[in-house]
Amino acid sequence: MLWSAITVPLILFLTIVAPIWIIAHYITRWRTAKTLSGDDEKMLRELWQSAEKMEQRLDTLERILDAEAPGWRSKPHV
């Protein structure tokens, strides 16, 4: 009698509650993982700023090369 009083709730827990609990847990983890953390946002902002600086440097270099060596764009690369 005592055995059935323990096994029935245990079976119900393992077949109904535990799977729902596990699924809810991983859905919550998945939603959290989809968003960027504060550190990720900071790193992305720094990378964006670095890319803008590199683009400005490339534009400057191209202007200098256009002034100093006008045909540099059409020369074959070795």
Secondary structure, DSSP 8 states (H G I E B T S, - for coil): -HHHHHHHHHHHIIIIIHHHHHHHHHHHHHHHHHS--HHHHHHHHHHHHHHHHHHHHHHHHHHHHHHH-TTTTTS---
